[in-house]
Amino acid sequence: MSDLIAPHGGTLRECLLPSGHTPSLRHEATRMPCWNLTPRQLCDLELLLNGGFSPLAGFMTQQDYEPVVHQMRLSSGLLWPIPIVLDVTEAFAQALSIGTEIALRDPEGNILAVLHLSDLWRPDRLAEAQCVYGTQDAFHPGVEALLHQTHPVYLGGKIDGLEMPAHYDFTQARETPRGLRERFAQWGWHRVVAFQTRNPMHRAHQELTLRAAQQVEAKLLIHPVVGLTRPGDIDHYSRTRCYQHLLQYYPERTTHLSLLPLAMRMGGPREAVWHAIIRKNYGCTHLIVGRDHAGPGKDRAGRNFYGPYEAQALLSKYQNELTIAMVPFQEMVYVQEIKGYQPADAVAPGHTVLNVSGTELRKRLREGDDIPSWFSYPAVVEELRRTYPPKSLQGFCVFFTGSDGTGRSAMANALIAKLMELGKMALTLLDDDTLRKTRFTPSGPEETHPSLNVESVGYVVGEIVKHRGIVLCALPDRALCHHVREIVSPWGGWIEVHISGPSGVYDADESFEHAALTIERATCSCNEAAERILREIERMGYLQQWPGK
């Protein structure tokens, strides 16, 4: 057990057993029931093992879960705002009993830890969503994950760790709480302010972090999340290369980059408190909390889920108890008249504020447009251009929706012929017949569209588009359409085509809000439809540099 001081007093609790204790347990674990961890669970396990989630000694029992959900406190009374539980399927839970030991495996089948099951229950996930996120709206990514991706049974109990999850990228920047604390002690860094981010950093972020560190006379830890973030975020490989370029713009020996394997919940105010606890475990004395910290953006009606400084207000309420100080900061903006950055609330009346939003930045990158030098550094922009090539060099997905009998596959085949006419391209068609033949759905005459393997199809389509191929999906499943759109959008084009016609066997005919085109099947032939879709693809800019153009 570590002798490092944890945020609530006592010691930093790590769950990884000393190497000498693991051989016998590892052998026993091969005979235990095993659970294959989801990506979120894998991130949670890593922070349990390395002490990032101290004082937790395992996945929460219901005795801890309930007060965390409703009062932001463990049963011991210690502050903790986010449930950390192991969710499993009903089928897996049926074979379990209290006292069962469960082997926890990574995607490659390696046993990372053993869970000593002390509790099993079926939570009210709607109540959890309302309490933790302040909403039951699945437009919130944390609520969407909770209600539609989380299994219905929760397991709790102490864990014994056998080995850490394996990482092969940026290994020098992947430090445990103990390792980072020891590094700070070696350098004589007694005051350290952490900066949380899930996005690339530009000049405004550099200005904000530099000022924050100077304000509290502390060294700076850039501590980006490289576990799970919001769907659609830039991948952590590109972001980390951007952070590495940014380090040269800070004074020497004042700034350190370290990666945090956290699965974010986008929980706004509660998540800000959670981030403070985690950063204290990593040896920080201060945490920068800016505008809409860990917020998921807007709801369906265009309103922000949380107020811009709601996270600051909640963390301020608890920071004395946490013994980590908050450094509140407003948004930094570029002021044309002074040719520099200022906090938004310090801009003089009549001065001109220039800004490039995240949406505008992605648009400029995809269109190949100029990025102002006042906004970002050349090396950072170059990295982002590698991630966001111009539309003319991107892959794309054309997704046909509509009821059975409207001719989705026929239109998709007509479009393939038009695309092939332009020249040799990487083209893939996924329709009902293809998926059944390739075992994406169970075989048999009674199978219906809801049986489509959503995760597998989404993965395949995402990989094709990511590698700049073209894929046409002629499928009716609405959940699949939503899932694929979320995966494809960060990597390439999304052209949704809704075929309007008589109601079919599975879905009533209705328009789709994200459709680029709606085609009336009764009045439009396959050839005419393919021509319309092709013109739309060209208008959007996805075929300008393809062979034949």
C-alpha positions in Angstrom: 0.0 0.0 0.0 1.3 3.4 -1.0 2.3 6.0 1.7 1.4 8.9 -0.5 -1.3 11.2 0.9 -4.7 10.7 -0.8 -7.1 13.6 -1.3 -9.4 12.7 1.6 -6.5 11.9 4.0 -5.0 8.5 4.6 -3.0 6.8 1.9 -3.3 6.6 -1.9 -5.1 3.4 -2.5 -3.8 1.3 -5.4 -5.3 -2.1 -6.3 -2.5 -3.6 -8.2 -0.9 -6.5 -6.3 2.9 -6.7 -5.9 4.3 -9.0 -8.6 5.2 -11.7 -6.1 1.6 -12.2 -5.1 0.2 -12.6 -8.6 1.3 -16.1 -10.0 -1.0 -18.2 -7.9 -4.0 -15.8 -8.3 -3.4 -15.7 -12.1 -3.5 -19.5 -12.2 -6.7 -19.6 -10.2 -8.2 -16.9 -12.4 -8.1 -19.1 -15.5 -10.8 -21.3 -13.8 -13.1 -18.4 -12.8 -16.1 -17.0 -14.7 -14.6 -14.3 -16.9 -16.0 -10.9 -18.1 -14.6 -9.1 -21.1 -14.3 -5.5 -20.2 -15.9 -2.8 -22.4 -13.7 0.3 -23.3 -15.3 2.3 -20.5 -14.8 -0.4 -18.0 -11.2 -0.9 -19.1 -10.5 2.8 -18.4 -12.2 2.6 -15.0 -10.2 -0.5 -14.1 -6.9 1.2 -15.0 -7.6 4.1 -12.7 -8.7 1.8 -9.9 -5.5 -0.2 -10.3 -3.1 2.7 -10.3 -4.7 4.8 -7.6 -6.3 7.5 -9.8 -9.7 6.6 -8.3 -8.4 6.5 -4.7 -10.0 5.9 -2.2 -12.0 3.3 -4.1 -10.7 -0.2 -3.7 -12.9 -1.7 -6.4 -16.2 -1.3 -8.2 -18.9 0.3 -6.0 -21.4 -1.8 -4.1 -25.0 -0.6 -3.9 -24.2 0.7 -0.4 -21.8 3.2 -2.0 -23.6 3.6 -5.3 -26.9 5.0 -3.9 -25.4 7.8 -1.8 -23.0 8.7 -4.6 -25.9 9.1 -7.0 -28.1 11.0 -4.6 -25.7 12.9 -2.3 -22.3 12.7 -4.1 -20.8 10.8 -1.2 -19.6 7.3 -0.5 -21.2 5.5 2.5 -18.2 6.5 4.5 -19.2 10.2 4.0 -16.2 10.9 1.6 -17.0 13.1 -1.4 -17.3 11.2 -4.6 -19.6 12.4 -7.5 -19.6 9.7 -10.2 -20.7 6.1 -9.9 -17.9 3.6 -10.7 -19.6 0.2 -11.2 -19.2 -2.9 -13.4 -22.2 -3.4 -15.5 -22.9 -6.8 -17.0 -25.6 -8.6 -19.0 -28.6 -10.5 -17.4 -27.3 -13.7 -18.9 -23.8 -13.3 -17.2 -25.4 -12.2 -13.9 -27.6 -15.3 -13.7 -24.7 -17.6 -13.1 -23.2 -15.5 -10.3 -23.7 -15.5 -6.5 -22.2 -13.3 -3.8 -18.7 -14.5 -3.1 -18.0 -15.5 -6.7 -14.6 -14.4 -8.0 -14.6 -13.1 -11.5 -11.7 -12.8 -13.9 -11.7 -9.4 -15.7 -10.2 -9.6 -19.2 -9.0 -7.0 -21.7 -10.0 -7.3 -25.5 -7.1 -9.6 -26.1 -8.2 -12.0 -23.4 -5.5 -11.1 -20.9 -6.7 -11.4 -17.3 -6.0 -8.0 -15.7 -7.8 -8.3 -12.3 -10.0 -10.4 -10.2 -13.3 -9.0 -8.8 -14.4 -10.5 -5.4 -18.2 -10.1 -5.9 -19.9 -8.7 -2.8 -23.0 -7.1 -4.4 -25.2 -7.5 -7.4 -28.3 -5.3 -8.2 -30.4 -3.9 -11.0 -30.3 -0.1 -10.8 -32.8 2.6 -11.8 -30.8 4.0 -14.6 -33.3 6.8 -15.3 -32.9 8.0 -11.7 -29.1 7.7 -12.1 -29.2 9.9 -15.2 -31.4 12.5 -13.6 -29.2 12.8 -10.5 -25.8 12.5 -12.0 -26.4 14.4 -15.3 -29.4 16.5 -14.3 -31.3 15.2 -17.3 -32.8 12.0 -18.9 -32.3 13.4 -22.4 -30.3 10.8 -24.4 -29.0 13.7 -26.5 -26.5 14.1 -23.6 -23.7 11.7 -24.5 -23.4 10.5 -20.9 -27.1 9.8 -20.7 -27.0 8.1 -24.1 -24.2 5.8 -22.9 -25.9 5.1 -19.6 -29.4 4.3 -21.0 -28.5 2.6 -24.3 -25.0 1.2 -23.9 -24.8 0.2 -20.2 -25.8 -3.3 -19.2 -28.7 -3.7 -16.8 -27.0 -5.5 -13.9 -24.3 -3.8 -11.7 -21.6 -5.7 -9.8 -19.6 -4.4 -6.9 -16.7 -5.6 -4.9 -13.0 -5.3 -4.1 -10.5 -6.0 -6.9 -7.1 -7.5 -6.9 -5.0 -6.3 -9.9 -2.7 -8.7 -11.8 -1.4 -6.3 -14.5 -2.1 -2.9 -15.9 -3.8 -2.6 -19.3 -1.3 -2.5 -22.1 -0.5 0.7 -23.9 2.0 0.9 -26.8 1.7 4.6 -27.7 3.3 7.6 -26.0 4.6 5.3 -23.3 6.9 8.0 -21.7 3.8 10.2 -21.2 1.7 7.5 -19.5 2.5 8.0 -15.8 0.7 6.6 -12.8 -0.3 8.8 -9.8 2.6 7.5 -7.8 5.0 8.0 -10.7 3.9 11.5 -11.3 4.0 12.4 -7.6 7.6 11.1 -7.4 8.6 13.0 -10.5 7.2 16.3 -9.0 9.1 15.6 -5.7 12.3 14.9 -7.6 11.9 18.2 -9.5 11.0 20.2 -6.4 7.5 21.0 -7.8 5.6 21.8 -4.7 2.7 23.6 -6.4 1.3 22.1 -9.6 -1.7 23.3 -11.5 -3.4 20.8 -13.8 -5.2 21.6 -17.1 -7.9 19.2 -18.2 -8.6 18.9 -21.9 -10.1 16.6 -24.5 -9.4 18.8 -27.5 -6.3 20.1 -29.3 -4.8 23.2 -27.7 -4.3 26.5 -29.5 -2.9 29.9 -28.7 -5.9 30.8 -26.4 -5.3 27.6 -24.4 -1.6 28.4 -24.1 -2.3 31.9 -22.9 -4.9 30.7 -20.4 -2.7 27.9 -18.9 0.4 30.2 -18.7 -1.5 32.9 -16.9 -3.1 30.4 -14.6 0.2 29.0 -13.5 1.7 32.4 -13.1 -1.3 33.5 -11.1 -0.9 30.8 -8.4 2.9 30.6 -8.7 2.8 27.0 -9.8 4.2 24.7 -12.4 1.9 23.5 -15.1 0.7 19.9 -15.8 -1.0 19.5 -19.2 -3.1 16.4 -18.4 -5.3 15.5 -21.4 -7.8 12.7 -21.4 -6.8 9.9 -23.7 -9.5 7.3 -22.7 -13.0 7.8 -23.8 -14.2 11.4 -24.6 -17.2 12.7 -26.5 -18.1 10.9 -29.8 -16.8 12.8 -32.7 -13.7 14.2 -30.8 -10.3 14.2 -32.5 -8.4 11.0 -31.8 -5.9 11.1 -29.0 -2.9 10.3 -31.3 -3.4 13.5 -33.2 -4.1 15.5 -30.1 -1.1 14.3 -28.3 1.2 15.2 -31.2 -0.4 18.7 -31.0 0.3 18.9 -27.3 4.0 17.9 -27.9 4.4 20.7 -30.4 2.8 23.2 -28.0 5.3 22.5 -25.2 8.0 24.5 -26.9 6.0 27.7 -26.4 6.2 27.5 -22.6 9.2 28.6 -20.5 11.7 25.8 -19.9 11.2 23.5 -16.9 7.8 24.9 -16.1 5.4 22.6 -18.0 5.0 18.8 -18.2 2.7 16.7 -20.4 1.2 13.5 -19.0 -1.8 11.4 -20.4 -4.9 10.5 -18.4 -6.6 7.2 -19.3 -10.0 8.4 -18.1 -13.4 7.6 -19.6 -15.2 10.9 -19.4 -18.9 11.1 -18.7 -19.3 14.7 -19.9 -21.0 15.3 -16.6 -20.3 19.1 -16.3 -20.4 20.2 -12.6 -20.2 16.8 -11.1 -17.4 15.8 -13.4 -15.4 18.9 -12.4 -15.5 17.7 -8.8 -14.4 14.2 -10.0 -11.6 15.7 -12.1 -10.3 17.6 -9.0 -10.2 14.4 -6.9 -8.3 12.6 -9.7 -5.8 15.4 -10.2 -5.2 15.5 -6.4 -4.4 11.8 -6.6 -1.9 12.6 -9.3 -0.1 15.1 -7.1 -1.6 18.4 -8.2 -2.4 21.2 -5.8 -4.6 23.3 -8.3 -7.0 22.6 -11.1 -7.9 25.0 -13.9 -11.7 25.1 -14.4 -12.8 27.1 -17.3 -16.1 27.9 -19.1 -18.5 24.9 -19.3 -15.9 22.5 -17.9 -16.6 18.9 -19.1 -19.9 20.1 -20.6 -21.5 18.1 -23.5 -22.8 21.2 -25.3 -26.4 21.7 -26.3 -29.6 19.7 -26.0 -32.1 19.0 -28.7 -33.6 22.5 -28.3 -30.2 24.2 -28.7 -29.9 25.0 -25.0 -26.7 24.2 -23.0 -27.1 21.3 -20.6 -25.2 23.3 -17.9 -24.6 26.9 -17.2 -21.2 28.3 -18.4 -19.8 28.6 -14.9 -22.0 26.0 -13.1 -19.0 23.7 -12.7 -16.9 26.4 -11.1 -19.7 27.1 -8.6 -20.0 23.4 -7.6 -16.3 22.9 -7.2 -16.0 26.1 -5.2 -18.4 24.6 -2.8 -16.3 21.6 -2.1 -12.7 22.6 -2.8 -11.7 23.1 0.9 -12.9 19.6 1.6 -10.9 18.3 -1.3 -7.7 20.2 -0.4 -7.2 21.1 -4.0 -7.6 24.7 -5.1 -9.6 25.7 -8.2 -8.2 28.3 -10.6 -11.3 29.7 -12.3 -10.8 31.2 -15.7 -13.1 32.8 -18.2 -12.7 32.1 -22.0 -9.6 33.7 -23.5 -10.3 35.7 -26.7 -8.2 37.4 -29.3 -8.7 41.2 -29.4 -7.8 42.8 -32.7 -6.9 46.2 -31.4 -4.3 45.0 -29.0 -3.2 42.0 -31.2 -3.3 39.7 -28.2 -5.4 37.6 -25.9 -7.5 38.7 -22.9 -10.1 37.1 -20.7 -13.5 37.7 -22.2 -14.7 39.8 -19.3 -11.7 42.1 -19.6 -12.3 43.2 -23.2 -12.7 47.0 -23.4 -15.9 48.4 -24.9 -15.7 48.8 -28.6 -12.8 46.5 -29.1 -13.1 43.7 -31.7 -13.0 40.1 -30.6 -11.9 37.5 -33.2 -12.7 33.8 -32.8 -12.7 30.6 -34.7 -15.1 28.1 -33.2 -14.5 24.3 -33.2 -17.1 23.9 -35.9 -15.5 26.6 -38.0 -12.0 25.2 -37.5 -13.1 21.7 -38.7 -14.8 23.4 -41.7 -11.7 25.3 -42.6 -9.6 22.2 -42.3 -11.9 20.1 -44.5 -12.2 22.9 -47.1 -8.5 23.5 -47.1 -9.0 27.1 -46.0 -6.5 29.3 -44.1 -6.2 29.1 -40.3 -5.2 32.5 -38.9 -1.8 32.6 -37.3 -3.3 34.4 -34.3 -5.5 31.4 -33.6 -3.0 28.5 -33.6 0.7 27.5 -34.1 1.8 26.3 -37.5 3.0 22.9 -36.2 -0.4 22.3 -34.5 -2.3 23.3 -37.7 -0.2 20.9 -39.8 -1.0 18.0 -37.4 -4.7 18.8 -37.7 -4.5 19.0 -41.4 -3.2 15.4 -41.4 -6.2 14.4 -39.3 -8.7 16.5 -41.3 -7.8 16.2 -45.0 -9.8 18.3 -47.5 -13.2 16.8 -48.5 -11.9 15.9 -51.9 -9.5 13.4 -50.3 -11.9 12.0 -47.7 -13.9 8.8 -47.8 -17.6 8.9 -47.3 -20.7 6.9 -46.5 -24.0 7.1 -48.4 -26.7 5.6 -46.1 -30.1 4.8 -47.6 -33.0 4.7 -45.2 -36.6 3.8 -45.8 -39.1 1.0 -45.5 -38.9 -2.3 -47.2 -40.1 -2.3 -50.7 -38.8 1.2 -51.5 -35.8 -0.1 -53.5 -32.9 0.8 -51.3 -30.6 -1.8 -52.7 -31.6 -1.1 -56.3 -30.8 2.6 -55.8 -27.5 1.8 -54.1 -26.5 -0.4 -57.0 -27.4 2.3 -59.5 -25.2 4.7 -57.6 -22.3 2.3 -57.6 -22.5 2.0 -61.3 -22.4 5.9 -61.6 -19.4 6.0 -59.3 -17.6 3.3 -61.2 -18.2 5.2 -64.4 -16.0 8.0 -63.0 -13.0 5.8 -62.5 -11.5 3.1 -60.3 -12.6 3.6 -56.7 -12.7 1.6 -53.5 -16.4 0.9 -53.3 -18.3 -1.3 -50.8 -22.1 -2.1 -50.6 -23.6 -3.2 -47.4 -27.3 -4.3 -47.6 -29.5 -6.9 -45.9 -28.3 -9.8 -48.1 -24.6 -8.9 -47.7 -24.9 -8.7 -43.9 -26.7 -12.1 -43.6 -24.2 -13.8 -45.8 -21.3 -12.4 -43.8 -22.9 -13.3 -40.4 -23.6 -9.8 -39.3 -27.0 -11.1 -38.5 -28.1 -14.6 -37.4 -29.3 -16.7 -40.4 -32.8 -17.9 -40.7 -36.1 -16.9 -42.3 -37.6 -15.4 -39.2 -34.8 -12.8 -38.7 -35.9 -9.2 -38.7 -34.0 -5.9 -39.2 -33.5 -5.1 -35.4 -31.2 -8.2 -35.3 -28.5 -6.3 -37.2 -25.2 -6.3 -35.4 -25.0 -2.6 -34.9 -21.6 -2.5 -33.3 -20.0 -4.7 -36.0 -21.6 -2.8 -38.9 -20.6 0.6 -37.4 -17.0 -0.6 -37.0 -16.7 -1.8 -40.5 -18.2 1.3 -42.1 -16.1 3.5 -39.9 -12.9 1.7 -40.9 -13.7 2.0 -44.6 -14.4 5.7 -44.4 -11.3 6.3 -42.1 -9.1 4.8 -44.8 -10.7 7.0 -47.4 -13.0 4.5 -49.1 -16.6 4.8 -50.2 -19.3 2.7 -48.6 -23.0 2.5 -49.5 -25.4 1.2 -46.8 -28.9 0.2 -47.9 -30.3 -0.7 -44.4 -33.5 0.4 -42.6 -32.4 0.2 -39.0 -32.7 3.7 -37.3 -30.4 2.7 -34.4 -27.8 1.5 -36.9 -28.1 4.8 -38.9 -27.5 6.9 -35.8 -24.6 4.7 -34.6 -22.9 4.7 -38.0 -23.3 8.5 -38.4 -21.6 9.1 -35.0 -18.6 6.9 -36.1 -18.2 8.2 -39.6 -18.6 11.9 -39.0 -15.2 12.5 -37.5 -13.4 10.8 -40.4 -15.3 11.6 -43.6 -18.5 12.4 -45.4 -22.0 11.4 -44.4 -24.7 11.6 -47.0 -28.0 10.2 -45.7 -30.7 9.5 -48.4 -34.2 8.8 -47.3 -36.4 6.8 -49.7 -40.1 7.7 -49.2 -42.7 5.1 -50.2 -45.4 2.8 -48.8 -45.0 1.5 -45.3 -43.1 -1.7 -45.2 -42.9 -4.7 -42.8 -40.5 -3.3 -40.3 -40.7 0.5 -40.2 -43.4 3.1 -40.9 -42.3 5.5 -43.7 -41.1 8.8 -42.3 -38.5 11.5 -43.0 -35.2 11.5 -41.3 -33.9 14.7 -39.7 -30.3 14.2 -41.0 -31.2 13.3 -44.5 -29.4 15.2 -47.2 -32.0 14.1 -49.8 -35.5 12.6 -49.7 -36.5 10.7 -52.8 -40.1 9.9 -53.6 -39.8 6.4 -54.9 -43.2 6.5 -56.7 -42.1 9.4 -59.0 -38.3 8.8 -59.3 -36.6 6.0 -61.1 -33.4 4.4 -59.8 -31.4 6.1 -62.6 -32.8 9.5 -61.7 -32.2 8.9 -58.0 -28.6 7.9 -58.6 -28.0 11.1 -60.7 -29.5 13.2 -57.9 -27.4 11.6 -55.2 -24.2 11.9 -57.4 -24.9 15.6 -57.9 -25.3 16.1 -54.1 -22.0 14.3 -53.4 -20.3 16.5 -56.0 -21.9 19.6 -54.5 -20.6 18.7 -51.1 -17.1 18.4 -52.5 -16.3 14.7 -51.9 -15.5 13.8 -55.5 -13.5 16.8 -56.9 -10.1 15.0 -57.0 -11.2 11.4 -57.7 -10.2 9.7 -60.9 -12.4 10.7 -63.9 -13.1 14.2 -62.5 
